[in-house]
């Protein structure tokens, strides 16, 4: 059956079924600034968390830090009737693998899984980095408190676990501390490989790396803006034929900035503007900062959606620096430089994104699009079990966000009338009975 709708009725329906969930507002309020402060202080007080640092001491080094992190996840699990599966995920890296691995090392991640009630093998992941460093990346003995980089991200993951573990979600959530970031993203590589081996269906990875600074070296002080880094397309590099086919399709039909990671970034943007409208999320069209890397990249390399959430204005005197004073400037990533009200806000951004995605039904796996020589666009998608309906999104080809939508129920095919297909991009999301939406899926097949 062909379903048509005049443009003027379409415009009237744009905000139909726009719902909010009081639970999400409650999650924002529940994030504790005091907990974040205490956890960052505890992590910084381990002296150094360098990947190659002491693993035996109970008070200093990465071994003590990861044992403390695991104990925190264990305590959170006890408080929610053992709702978390907490474990170490080990990855042996041999000396000489790169110039920063100067001795054999076991790169250990700390993982806490909160299983979903309906889709236990679908996961949304929030990560923070355990490790820290000073000016010399191979100096594993000097003090490297790593308060902002990246005790803030790690503390954020712990705090998100404290809050979200008090709820039940249809999809699973993973909170993880990744190691080996400063030595070559080894923790992320290990967990991404583990996810493949376990056949995890990953909805997306929210990599948090530096979420506690508001005063930049550019002179700007801003406690509302933050950046969302995402690559334009996410393709499994182990499948070159699939990559080539996708590139050919994009050349003629678009989608150069519509990979799964970019759609995840748009989801973070939309969720933030809905529930925390005072915040200013910045969609940065780049995998990561120029010439630098983060722990979402190994997941991207294996075809998983992933992005980086971080502060908008950096202070480079406090990153990867020996602790010292020169020319009146205090160098070093120390506790007193962290802004905890801001850290709380970005932790809340993660928590509400995960809660929303974990509450949503799966996205369509197949979305087709076709057009004829008239002002219309026809979309068709597979039926998703558990869906109340679907939202068809569109935007100008130059717009960074999905700006228009139309809701439908009981059908898997729809024709938008009054829209020139050549001037817009389109996508489809699934809507659940509770009002939560999946990530938007860009068309992945062309209908003739």
LOLUMNU-805367 format. One line per 2 residues: number of its first residue (from 1); for each residue x, y, z of N, C-alpha, C. Coordinates in steps of 0.05 Angstrom, whole numbers, always signed. Layout:
BEGIN
NUM> X:Y:Z:X:Y:Z:X:Y:Z  ...
//
This chain:
BEGIN
1> +17:-24:+0:+0:+0:+0:+18:+25:+0  +11:+44:-17:+27:+69:-18:+15:+89:+1
3> +33:+100:+19:+24:+120:+39:+36:+147:+31  +18:+166:+28:+26:+193:+20:+17:+213:+41
5> +31:+236:+42:+23:+257:+61:+30:+283:+49  +11:+302:+47:+18:+329:+36:+38:+343:+54
7> +53:+360:+43:+74:+374:+58:+63:+390:+81  +41:+404:+78:+31:+421:+99:+22:+405:+123
9> +11:+380:+118:+5:+362:+141:+30:+351:+153  +49:+346:+136:+75:+336:+146:+88:+355:+166
11> +87:+380:+159:+100:+400:+176:+85:+402:+202  +58:+399:+202:+43:+400:+226:+50:+376:+245
13> +59:+354:+233:+64:+330:+249:+92:+328:+259  +109:+348:+254:+137:+345:+260:+142:+339:+290
15> +127:+352:+307:+132:+348:+336:+113:+328:+348  +97:+314:+331:+80:+293:+342:+97:+271:+354
17> +87:+261:+376:+100:+239:+390:+128:+247:+401  +133:+273:+403:+157:+282:+417:+152:+278:+447
19> +166:+259:+459:+161:+252:+487:+187:+256:+503  +183:+261:+528:+205:+261:+547:+199:+241:+569
21> +219:+233:+583:+217:+213:+603:+227:+224:+630  +210:+225:+650:+218:+237:+676:+242:+223:+688
23> +244:+197:+682:+267:+181:+692:+293:+194:+683  +294:+204:+659:+319:+216:+648:+326:+241:+664
25> +306:+257:+670:+311:+281:+686:+321:+273:+714  +309:+252:+725:+318:+242:+752:+347:+233:+751
27> +355:+221:+729:+383:+212:+726:+402:+236:+726  +394:+257:+712:+411:+282:+712:+415:+292:+741
29> +393:+292:+756:+394:+303:+783:+410:+284:+802  +411:+259:+796:+424:+239:+814:+454:+239:+812
31> +465:+249:+790:+495:+249:+787:+507:+266:+810  +526:+255:+824:+536:+268:+848:+563:+281:+843
33> +564:+307:+846:+590:+322:+844:+609:+313:+866  +599:+308:+890:+616:+299:+912:+629:+272:+906
35> +613:+253:+895:+625:+227:+887:+647:+231:+867  +642:+247:+847:+663:+252:+826:+688:+264:+838
37> +684:+283:+856:+707:+296:+869:+723:+275:+884  +710:+259:+900:+723:+239:+916:+738:+218:+899
39> +725:+210:+877:+737:+189:+861:+761:+199:+845  +759:+224:+835:+782:+236:+821:+806:+239:+840
41> +800:+248:+865:+821:+251:+885:+834:+224:+891  +818:+203:+894:+828:+177:+900:+846:+167:+877
43> +838:+171:+853:+854:+162:+830:+880:+178:+828  +878:+204:+832:+902:+221:+830:+922:+213:+852
45> +912:+205:+875:+929:+198:+898:+945:+172:+895  +940:+158:+873:+957:+134:+868:+984:+142:+857
47> +989:+168:+854:+1015:+178:+847:+1020:+177:+817  +1021:+153:+806:+1022:+149:+777:+1004:+125:+770
49> +992:+126:+747:+976:+104:+737:+987:+96:+709  +1012:+102:+705:+1025:+95:+680:+1021:+65:+674
51> +1016:+59:+649:+1011:+31:+641:+1034:+12:+650  +1058:+22:+651:+1081:+5:+658:+1089:+8:+687
53> +1073:+22:+703:+1081:+28:+731:+1075:+4:+749  +1081:+7:+774:+1079:-14:+795:+1052:-27:+795
55> +1052:-54:+796:+1027:-69:+798:+1025:-83:+825  +1046:-82:+842:+1046:-96:+867:+1037:-79:+891
57> +1045:-54:+891:+1039:-36:+914:+1009:-34:+918  +1002:-31:+943:+973:-27:+949:+965:+2:+948
59> +985:+20:+945:+979:+49:+947:+988:+65:+922  +1006:+54:+906:+1017:+69:+884:+1018:+52:+858
61> +1012:+65:+836:+1015:+51:+810:+988:+41:+799  +990:+31:+774:+966:+24:+760:+953:-1:+772
63> +969:-19:+784:+957:-43:+796:+938:-35:+819  +947:-18:+837:+930:-9:+859:+906:+6:+848
65> +909:+22:+827:+887:+37:+816:+865:+19:+805  +874:-1:+789:+853:-19:+777:+840:-36:+798
67> +854:-44:+819:+841:-60:+840:+820:-43:+854  +827:-17:+858:+807:+1:+871:+783:+5:+853
69> +787:+8:+828:+765:+11:+809:+747:-13:+810  +759:-36:+809:+743:-61:+810:+727:-63:+836
71> +740:-55:+858:+726:-55:+884:+702:-36:+884  +704:-13:+871:+682:+5:+869:+659:-7:+853
73> +665:-19:+830:+645:-32:+814:+632:-55:+830  +648:-70:+845:+638:-92:+862:+618:-81:+883
75> +626:-59:+895:+608:-47:+916:+582:-37:+904  +584:-25:+880:+560:-16:+866:+542:-40:+860
77> +554:-62:+852:+538:-86:+846:+524:-97:+871  +538:-96:+893:+525:-105:+918:+500:-88:+925
79> +502:-63:+919:+480:-44:+925:+456:-48:+906  +460:-61:+884:+438:-66:+865:+432:-96:+863
81> +437:-110:+884:+431:-139:+885:+446:-155:+864  +472:-149:+862:+491:-162:+844:+482:-159:+815
83> +474:-135:+807:+465:-130:+780:+488:-126:+760  +513:-124:+770:+535:-120:+752:+553:-145:+751
85> +562:-152:+728:+582:-173:+724:+609:-159:+721  +626:-161:+742:+651:-145:+743:+674:-164:+739
87> +693:-157:+721:+716:-174:+716:+739:-158:+703  +762:-170:+705:+785:-160:+691:+786:-172:+663
89> +793:-155:+643:+797:-165:+616:+827:-160:+609  +842:-182:+605:+871:-180:+603:+881:-180:+574
91> +902:-165:+569:+914:-164:+542:+944:-162:+545  +958:-183:+538:+987:-183:+540:+1000:-168:+516
93> +1018:-149:+522:+1032:-134:+501:+1062:-138:+504  +1075:-147:+484:+1103:-154:+485:+1121:-130:+482
95> +1143:-130:+496:+1163:-109:+494:+1171:-104:+465  +1172:-78:+457:+1180:-72:+430:+1157:-71:+411
97> +1133:-76:+420:+1110:-74:+401:+1109:-46:+389  +1115:-26:+405:+1121:+1:+394:+1141:+14:+412
99> +1149:+39:+407:+1170:+52:+422:+1162:+58:+451  +1136:+57:+457:+1127:+63:+484:+1123:+38:+501
101> +1127:+15:+489:+1126:-10:+505:+1155:-20:+509  +1167:-11:+531:+1195:-16:+536:+1199:-41:+553
103> +1177:-54:+561:+1179:-80:+574:+1153:-94:+570  +1153:-120:+573:+1128:-136:+571:+1108:-125:+592
105> +1083:-124:+584:+1063:-113:+602:+1036:-127:+597  +1022:-132:+619:+994:-141:+617:+976:-117:+620
107> +963:-109:+597:+945:-86:+597:+918:-96:+606  +909:-87:+629:+885:-97:+643:+862:-77:+642
109> +840:-84:+631:+816:-68:+632:+798:-78:+655  +782:-59:+667:+763:-66:+687:+735:-62:+675
111> +720:-83:+674:+694:-84:+660:+671:-89:+679  +650:-74:+677:+625:-80:+692:+602:-79:+673
113> +588:-102:+672:+565:-105:+653:+539:-106:+668  +521:-89:+661:+493:-88:+671:+475:-100:+649
115> +466:-125:+653:+451:-139:+632:+423:-127:+628  +416:-125:+602:+390:-116:+595:+369:-138:+599
117> +344:-130:+603:+322:-148:+608:+311:-161:+583  +313:-147:+560:+301:-157:+536:+321:-163:+514
119> +342:-146:+513:+363:-150:+492:+390:-152:+506  +395:-174:+520:+420:-175:+536:+446:-175:+520
121> +445:-181:+494:+469:-181:+478:+473:-155:+462  +457:-135:+468:+460:-109:+456:+472:-90:+477
123> +494:-76:+471:+509:-62:+491:+514:-33:+483  +510:-15:+502:+520:+12:+500:+542:+15:+521
125> +565:+25:+512:+589:+25:+529:+598:+53:+535  +604:+58:+561:+617:+83:+569:+645:+76:+580
127> +665:+88:+568:+693:+82:+577:+707:+107:+587  +725:+102:+606:+744:+122:+615:+771:+108:+615
129> +793:+124:+615:+820:+112:+615:+831:+111:+643  +843:+88:+650:+856:+86:+676:+883:+99:+677
131> +898:+97:+655:+927:+104:+656:+932:+134:+654  +956:+142:+662:+965:+170:+661:+994:+171:+652
133> +1004:+195:+647:+1032:+198:+639:+1042:+226:+644  +1069:+230:+642:+1081:+256:+644:+1093:+263:+617
135> +1112:+282:+616:+1122:+292:+590:+1134:+269:+574  +1151:+253:+586:+1163:+230:+573:+1144:+206:+575
137> +1133:+197:+552:+1113:+175:+553:+1125:+149:+564  +1152:+147:+565:+1164:+122:+576:+1172:+124:+605
139> +1167:+147:+617:+1173:+151:+646:+1151:+140:+662  +1155:+116:+674:+1133:+103:+689:+1138:+104:+719
141> +1156:+121:+728:+1161:+123:+757:+1154:+150:+769  +1156:+172:+753:+1150:+199:+763:+1121:+202:+769
143> +1115:+221:+787:+1087:+227:+793:+1071:+236:+768  +1049:+222:+763:+1032:+229:+740:+1003:+226:+750
145> +993:+246:+766:+967:+244:+778:+944:+241:+758  +947:+253:+734:+927:+249:+714:+899:+255:+723
147> +895:+278:+737:+870:+285:+749:+848:+289:+728  +854:+306:+708:+835:+310:+687:+837:+289:+665
149> +862:+282:+658:+869:+263:+637:+880:+238:+649  +865:+217:+658:+836:+218:+652:+821:+206:+676
151> +828:+216:+700:+813:+208:+724:+784:+217:+722  +780:+240:+708:+752:+250:+705:+735:+231:+689
153> +746:+221:+667:+730:+202:+651:+725:+176:+666  +746:+166:+680:+743:+142:+696:+722:+145:+718
155> +725:+168:+733:+706:+173:+754:+677:+176:+743  +675:+188:+719:+649:+191:+706:+636:+164:+701
157> +652:+144:+692:+641:+118:+686:+632:+104:+712  +648:+108:+734:+640:+96:+760:+614:+109:+770
159> +612:+135:+768:+588:+149:+777:+564:+142:+760  +567:+140:+734:+545:+131:+717:+535:+104:+726
161> +554:+86:+733:+546:+59:+742:+530:+61:+768  +539:+78:+786:+524:+81:+812:+495:+89:+807
163> +491:+108:+788:+464:+118:+784:+447:+99:+767  +458:+90:+744:+442:+74:+726:+437:+46:+736
165> +454:+37:+754:+449:+10:+765:+424:+8:+782  +413:+31:+789:+388:+31:+804:+363:+28:+787
167> +367:+26:+761:+345:+23:+742:+349:-3:+726  +328:-12:+713:+330:-35:+695:+325:-24:+667
169> +340:-35:+648:+338:-26:+620:+335:-51:+602  +324:-47:+579:+319:-69:+560:+346:-78:+548
171> +364:-59:+543:+390:-65:+531:+411:-65:+553  +434:-77:+548:+455:-79:+567:+473:-54:+566
173> +485:-47:+589:+503:-25:+591:+530:-35:+602  +552:-25:+591:+578:-33:+600:+592:-7:+609
175> +603:-8:+634:+620:+13:+644:+648:+1:+646  +668:+15:+634:+694:+3:+633:+717:+23:+637
177> +737:+14:+651:+762:+29:+652:+782:+15:+634  +792:+30:+614:+811:+20:+595:+839:+28:+601
179> +858:+10:+599:+886:+16:+604:+901:+18:+578  +926:+27:+580:+944:+27:+556:+938:+48:+535
181> +921:+68:+542:+914:+88:+522:+938:+105:+514  +954:+114:+533:+977:+131:+527:+999:+116:+514
183> +999:+89:+515:+1021:+74:+502:+1013:+63:+475  +988:+68:+466:+981:+59:+439:+953:+48:+437
185> +934:+56:+454:+906:+48:+453:+903:+18:+456  +920:+5:+472:+920:-24:+474:+895:-34:+489
187> +886:-20:+509:+862:-29:+523:+838:-30:+505  +834:-9:+489:+811:-9:+471:+814:-31:+450
189> +838:-35:+440:+842:-56:+420:+835:-83:+432  +843:-88:+457:+837:-113:+469:+808:-118:+474
191> +794:-97:+483:+765:-100:+489:+749:-102:+463  +757:-87:+442:+743:-89:+416:+746:-117:+405
193> +770:-129:+407:+774:-156:+397:+758:-176:+414  +757:-172:+440:+741:-189:+458:+711:-187:+451
195> +702:-163:+444:+674:-159:+437:+667:-175:+411  +686:-174:+392:+682:-190:+368:+680:-220:+374
197> +698:-229:+391:+699:-257:+397:+674:-266:+412  +663:-248:+428:+639:-254:+444:+613:-249:+428
199> +616:-239:+403:+593:-232:+386:+574:-212:+399  +586:-192:+412:+571:-171:+424:+559:-154:+401
201> +534:-147:+404:+521:-127:+387:+523:-100:+400  +543:-85:+391:+548:-59:+404:+533:-36:+391
203> +515:-24:+407:+500:+0:+398:+519:+23:+393  +538:+27:+412:+557:+49:+409:+575:+50:+433
205> +598:+64:+429:+618:+68:+450:+620:+98:+456  +617:+106:+481:+620:+134:+489:+647:+135:+504
207> +668:+144:+490:+694:+146:+502:+697:+174:+515  +702:+174:+541:+705:+199:+556:+734:+203:+562
209> +745:+225:+551:+774:+230:+555:+777:+260:+560  +780:+267:+585:+782:+295:+595:+755:+309:+595
211> +741:+307:+617:+715:+320:+619:+714:+338:+644  +737:+351:+651:+737:+366:+675:+750:+393:+674
213> +755:+404:+650:+768:+430:+649:+750:+450:+634  +748:+474:+645:+731:+495:+632:+747:+520:+624
215> +773:+521:+632:+789:+544:+627:+811:+537:+607  +809:+547:+582:+827:+539:+561:+851:+557:+559
217> +872:+547:+546:+895:+564:+540:+888:+586:+520  +865:+584:+507:+856:+605:+489:+843:+628:+503
219> +842:+627:+530:+831:+648:+546:+801:+646:+551  +788:+626:+539:+759:+622:+542:+753:+605:+566
221> +734:+614:+582:+723:+599:+604:+694:+592:+598  +688:+567:+596:+661:+558:+587:+654:+533:+601
223> +633:+534:+617:+624:+510:+632:+600:+496:+620  +594:+503:+595:+570:+490:+582:+577:+476:+556
225> +597:+485:+542:+604:+473:+516:+621:+447:+520  +616:+428:+503:+633:+404:+502:+634:+394:+473
227> +654:+378:+467:+658:+369:+440:+651:+339:+437  +639:+332:+415:+633:+305:+408:+648:+299:+382
229> +670:+284:+384:+685:+277:+361:+675:+250:+349  +670:+250:+323:+661:+225:+310:+671:+225:+281
231> +679:+201:+272:+688:+199:+245:+664:+198:+226  +667:+206:+201:+644:+207:+183:+631:+180:+176
233> +648:+160:+172:+638:+133:+166:+653:+113:+183  +639:+93:+192:+652:+72:+208:+649:+46:+193
235> +671:+35:+184:+671:+11:+168:+692:-8:+178  +684:-34:+179:+702:-54:+188:+726:-57:+169
237> +750:-49:+178:+773:-49:+160:+781:-78:+152  +770:-98:+165:+777:-125:+158:+761:-135:+134
239> +742:-118:+124:+726:-126:+101:+729:-106:+78  +751:-106:+63:+756:-86:+42:+735:-86:+20
241> +724:-109:+14:+703:-110:-8:+678:-94:+1  +670:-98:+25:+647:-83:+36:+653:-53:+36
243> +677:-46:+43:+685:-17:+44:+683:-6:+15  +693:-21:-5:+693:-11:-32:+665:-7:-42
245> +647:-26:-36:+619:-23:-45:+606:+1:-32  +611:+5:-6:+599:+28:+7:+609:+54:-5
247> +635:+55:-11:+646:+80:-23:+634:+86:-50  +629:+65:-66:+616:+69:-92:+588:+80:-89
249> +573:+69:-69:+546:+78:-65:+545:+107:-55  +563:+114:-37:+564:+141:-26:+570:+162:-48
251> +586:+154:-67:+593:+173:-88:+569:+184:-103  +549:+166:-107:+526:+174:-122:+501:+182:-105
253> +499:+172:-81:+475:+176:-65:+480:+191:-39  +505:+197:-33:+510:+212:-8:+515:+193:+15
255> +518:+205:+39:+524:+189:+63:+553:+191:+72  +568:+210:+60:+596:+213:+67:+600:+221:+97
257> +579:+233:+109:+581:+240:+137:+558:+227:+153  +550:+204:+144:+527:+191:+157:+532:+162:+165
259> +557:+156:+173:+563:+130:+184:+551:+127:+212  +554:+103:+223:+541:+97:+249:+552:+114:+272
261> +578:+120:+271:+590:+137:+292:+578:+165:+291  +575:+176:+267:+563:+203:+264:+534:+203:+273
263> +519:+181:+268:+492:+180:+277:+491:+179:+308  +510:+164:+319:+512:+163:+348:+517:+191:+360
265> +535:+206:+347:+541:+233:+356:+516:+251:+354  +501:+248:+333:+476:+264:+331:+456:+256:+353
267> +456:+230:+360:+439:+221:+382:+447:+234:+408  +473:+236:+414:+482:+249:+438:+473:+279:+438
269> +477:+291:+415:+469:+319:+412:+439:+323:+418  +422:+307:+405:+393:+310:+408:+385:+304:+437
271> +395:+283:+449:+388:+276:+477:+396:+298:+496  +420:+310:+492:+429:+332:+509:+411:+356:+506
273> +405:+364:+481:+388:+388:+477:+360:+383:+487  +351:+358:+489:+324:+353:+499:+323:+355:+530
275> +343:+342:+543:+342:+339:+572:+360:+358:+587  +380:+369:+574:+399:+389:+586:+403:+412:+567
277> +381:+427:+561:+383:+447:+540:+402:+470:+546  +411:+472:+570:+430:+493:+577:+458:+487:+566
279> +463:+461:+559:+489:+453:+549:+492:+459:+519  +517:+461:+511:+523:+468:+483:+541:+446:+471
281> +528:+424:+461:+544:+403:+449:+554:+412:+421  +580:+407:+416:+592:+415:+391:+598:+389:+375
283> +585:+386:+352:+591:+363:+335:+616:+369:+319  +638:+355:+325:+663:+359:+311:+666:+337:+290
285> +668:+345:+265:+669:+326:+243:+698:+316:+240  +707:+301:+259:+735:+290:+258:+736:+267:+277
287> +752:+246:+270:+754:+223:+287:+763:+231:+315  +782:+249:+317:+793:+257:+343:+808:+284:+339
289> +820:+294:+360:+836:+318:+358:+858:+314:+337  +867:+336:+325:+885:+335:+303:+911:+320:+311
291> +917:+299:+297:+942:+284:+302:+943:+268:+328  +920:+266:+342:+919:+251:+367:+897:+230:+366
293> +897:+212:+386:+879:+190:+385:+866:+184:+412  +844:+170:+411:+829:+163:+435:+819:+134:+433
295> +808:+124:+455:+801:+96:+457:+776:+88:+442  +762:+106:+429:+740:+98:+412:+750:+88:+385
297> +775:+96:+377:+785:+89:+351:+788:+58:+347  +798:+43:+366:+800:+14:+361:+773:+1:+356
299> +751:+12:+368:+725:+1:+363:+716:+9:+334  +721:+34:+326:+715:+42:+299:+730:+24:+279
301> +755:+17:+285:+770:+1:+266:+758:-26:+262  +742:-36:+281:+729:-62:+278:+700:-59:+270
303> +692:-35:+262:+665:-32:+251:+644:-24:+271  +652:-18:+296:+633:-10:+317:+630:+20:+317
305> +606:+30:+323:+602:+58:+326:+615:+67:+352  +629:+90:+351:+642:+100:+375:+650:+129:+371
307> +651:+144:+393:+658:+172:+392:+672:+181:+417  +682:+205:+417:+696:+216:+440:+680:+240:+450
309> +675:+241:+476:+663:+263:+490:+684:+276:+507  +688:+303:+505:+708:+316:+520:+703:+346:+522
311> +718:+359:+539:+716:+388:+544:+720:+403:+518  +709:+427:+516:+712:+443:+492:+738:+459:+492
313> +748:+467:+515:+771:+485:+516:+792:+471:+534  +815:+465:+521:+836:+450:+535:+857:+469:+545
315> +871:+460:+567:+894:+474:+577:+918:+455:+575  +935:+460:+555:+956:+442:+548:+979:+442:+569
317> +979:+463:+586:+1000:+463:+608:+994:+442:+629  +970:+431:+628:+962:+411:+648:+960:+383:+636
319> +968:+379:+611:+966:+353:+598:+994:+342:+592  +998:+317:+599:+1024:+303:+592:+1048:+320:+601
321> +1047:+330:+625:+1068:+348:+634:+1080:+339:+660  +1107:+341:+662:+1120:+338:+688:+1110:+360:+707
323> +1107:+353:+732:+1097:+372:+751:+1120:+391:+758  +1116:+417:+752:+1137:+437:+756:+1125:+465:+753
325> +1141:+485:+760:+1134:+513:+756:+1155:+526:+738  +1147:+538:+716:+1165:+552:+698:+1153:+579:+690
327> +1168:+600:+693:+1159:+627:+685:+1132:+633:+697  +1128:+625:+722:+1103:+631:+736:+1080:+613:+729
329> +1084:+594:+711:+1063:+576:+703:+1066:+549:+717  +1044:+540:+729:+1044:+514:+743:+1036:+492:+722
331> +1055:+475:+716:+1050:+453:+698:+1043:+428:+713  +1026:+411:+700:+1019:+386:+712:+989:+382:+714
333> +981:+357:+711:+952:+350:+711:+944:+343:+739  +940:+363:+756:+936:+359:+784:+907:+365:+792
335> +899:+356:+816:+872:+355:+825:+859:+383:+825  +874:+403:+834:+862:+429:+838:+852:+442:+812
337> +861:+432:+789:+852:+444:+764:+826:+434:+754  +815:+413:+766:+790:+401:+756:+766:+416:+765
339> +747:+422:+747:+722:+435:+753:+701:+414:+756  +692:+408:+780:+674:+386:+785:+645:+391:+777
341> +634:+415:+780:+607:+420:+769:+606:+413:+739  +627:+420:+724:+628:+414:+696:+631:+384:+691
343> +647:+371:+707:+650:+342:+705:+624:+328:+710  +609:+339:+728:+582:+328:+734:+564:+330:+709
345> +565:+353:+696:+548:+357:+672:+554:+337:+650  +580:+333:+645:+587:+315:+623:+583:+286:+631
347> +585:+279:+656:+578:+253:+665:+548:+248:+661  +532:+269:+667:+503:+267:+662:+496:+263:+633
349> +511:+277:+615:+507:+274:+586:+510:+245:+578  +531:+232:+588:+535:+203:+583:+512:+186:+594
351> +505:+192:+619:+485:+175:+633:+458:+176:+619  +450:+200:+611:+423:+202:+598:+424:+191:+569
353> +447:+193:+556:+449:+180:+529:+447:+150:+532  +461:+139:+551:+461:+110:+555:+433:+100:+564
355> +421:+115:+582:+394:+107:+591:+374:+108:+569  +376:+128:+551:+357:+130:+529:+361:+108:+509
357> +386:+103:+502:+392:+81:+483:+386:+54:+494  +391:+50:+520:+386:+25:+533:+356:+20:+536
359> +340:+41:+534:+311:+38:+536:+297:+35:+509  +312:+38:+488:+300:+38:+461:+301:+11:+448
361> +282:+6:+429:+284:-19:+414:+307:-18:+393  +314:-40:+382:+335:-39:+361:+328:-22:+338
363> +348:-11:+325:+344:+4:+300:+338:-14:+277  +326:-4:+256:+323:-21:+232:+350:-29:+221
365> +352:-53:+210:+377:-61:+198:+379:-55:+169  +356:-53:+156:+355:-47:+127:+337:-23:+122
367> +347:-3:+110:+331:+20:+102:+337:+26:+73  +316:+25:+57:+318:+31:+28:+306:+57:+21
369> +316:+69:+0:+305:+95:-9:+304:+95:-39  +283:+108:-50:+280:+111:-78:+265:+136:-84
371> +267:+146:-108:+253:+170:-116:+247:+170:-146  +228:+186:-153:+220:+188:-181:+222:+218:-189
373> +216:+224:-213:+220:+252:-222:+196:+268:-214  +193:+272:-188:+173:+289:-176:+183:+295:-148
375> +169:+313:-134:+177:+321:-107:+168:+300:-87  +183:+278:-85:+176:+258:-65:+200:+240:-59
377> +199:+226:-37:+219:+207:-30:+206:+183:-17  +212:+160:-26:+200:+135:-16:+220:+120:+0
379> +212:+113:+25:+229:+98:+43:+216:+72:+51  +233:+51:+54:+223:+25:+62:+244:+13:+81
381> +234:+0:+102:+252:-11:+122:+241:-38:+133  +258:-53:+146:+249:-78:+157:+233:-74:+183
383> +215:-91:+188:+199:-90:+213:+217:-97:+237  +214:-82:+258:+229:-87:+283:+210:-96:+305
385> +215:-119:+315:+198:-130:+337:+201:-112:+361  +178:-106:+374:+178:-89:+398:+176:-60:+392
387> +174:-53:+366:+171:-24:+359:+142:-16:+360  +137:+8:+372:+111:+20:+370:+106:+32:+343
389> +128:+44:+333:+127:+58:+307:+154:+65:+298  +155:+83:+278:+181:+91:+266:+180:+121:+261
391> +203:+133:+262:+205:+162:+255:+223:+165:+231  +212:+177:+211:+227:+183:+186:+239:+211:+190
393> +266:+213:+188:+280:+238:+191:+290:+248:+165  +292:+274:+162:+306:+286:+139:+319:+313:+147
395> +338:+321:+131:+352:+346:+136:+363:+356:+109  +370:+381:+108:+385:+391:+85:+412:+377:+83
397> +423:+374:+59:+448:+359:+56:+471:+372:+71  +469:+398:+76:+490:+412:+90:+485:+416:+120
399> +463:+405:+130:+457:+408:+159:+471:+387:+175  +481:+394:+198:+495:+374:+215:+476:+356:+231
401> +451:+364:+234:+432:+350:+251:+406:+343:+236  +392:+323:+246:+366:+315:+235:+346:+336:+244
403> +335:+352:+226:+319:+375:+233:+289:+371:+230  +281:+351:+215:+252:+346:+211:+246:+317:+214
405> +221:+311:+221:+214:+283:+225:+184:+279:+221  +177:+254:+215:+148:+246:+213:+145:+218:+225
407> +125:+215:+241:+121:+190:+255:+100:+173:+241  +105:+147:+239:+85:+128:+227:+83:+103:+245
409> +60:+90:+243:+56:+65:+258:+44:+44:+239  +51:+18:+245:+39:-4:+231:+47:-8:+202
411> +67:+7:+193:+76:+4:+165:+106:+4:+164  +117:-6:+143:+146:-6:+139:+153:+6:+112
413> +135:+23:+101:+140:+36:+76:+125:+62:+76  +137:+83:+67:+123:+109:+67:+135:+128:+46
415> +118:+144:+34:+127:+163:+14:+122:+191:+24  +144:+207:+26:+142:+235:+34:+137:+251:+8
417> +115:+266:+8:+108:+282:-15:+116:+311:-9  +122:+326:-30:+129:+354:-27:+157:+359:-19
419> +174:+339:-21:+202:+341:-14:+219:+332:-38  +237:+349:-46:+255:+342:-68:+277:+324:-57
421> +278:+299:-66:+297:+280:-55:+326:+289:-59  +331:+304:-80:+359:+312:-86:+370:+332:-66
423> +352:+346:-51:+361:+368:-34:+363:+360:-5  +357:+335:+2:+356:+327:+30:+369:+299:+33
425> +376:+293:+58:+384:+267:+66:+362:+256:+85  +360:+229:+86:+338:+217:+100:+348:+194:+118
427> +333:+187:+138:+339:+165:+155:+315:+155:+170  +317:+132:+183:+294:+120:+197:+304:+111:+225
429> +288:+117:+245:+293:+107:+272:+269:+92:+282  +273:+74:+301:+252:+59:+314:+243:+73:+339
431> +217:+72:+345:+206:+85:+369:+193:+63:+386  +200:+62:+412:+188:+43:+430:+163:+53:+443
433> +149:+35:+457:+124:+43:+471:+130:+64:+493  +154:+64:+503:+161:+83:+524:+170:+110:+513
435> +170:+113:+487:+178:+138:+474:+207:+141:+468  +223:+122:+475:+252:+124:+469:+258:+114:+441
437> +276:+127:+428:+283:+122:+400:+310:+108:+397  +313:+93:+376:+339:+82:+368:+355:+104:+355
439> +380:+98:+349:+396:+115:+332:+384:+115:+304  +386:+137:+290:+376:+139:+262:+394:+122:+244
441> +381:+109:+225:+396:+92:+205:+394:+106:+178  +416:+112:+167:+417:+123:+140:+412:+101:+120
443> +398:+107:+97:+392:+86:+78:+417:+70:+69  +414:+44:+70:+436:+27:+62:+431:+10:+38
445> +408:+17:+24:+403:+4:-2:+386:+23:-18  +388:+21:-44:+373:+38:-63:+350:+22:-75
447> +326:+33:-74:+303:+20:-86:+299:+30:-114  +295:+13:-133:+291:+20:-161:+262:+22:-167
//
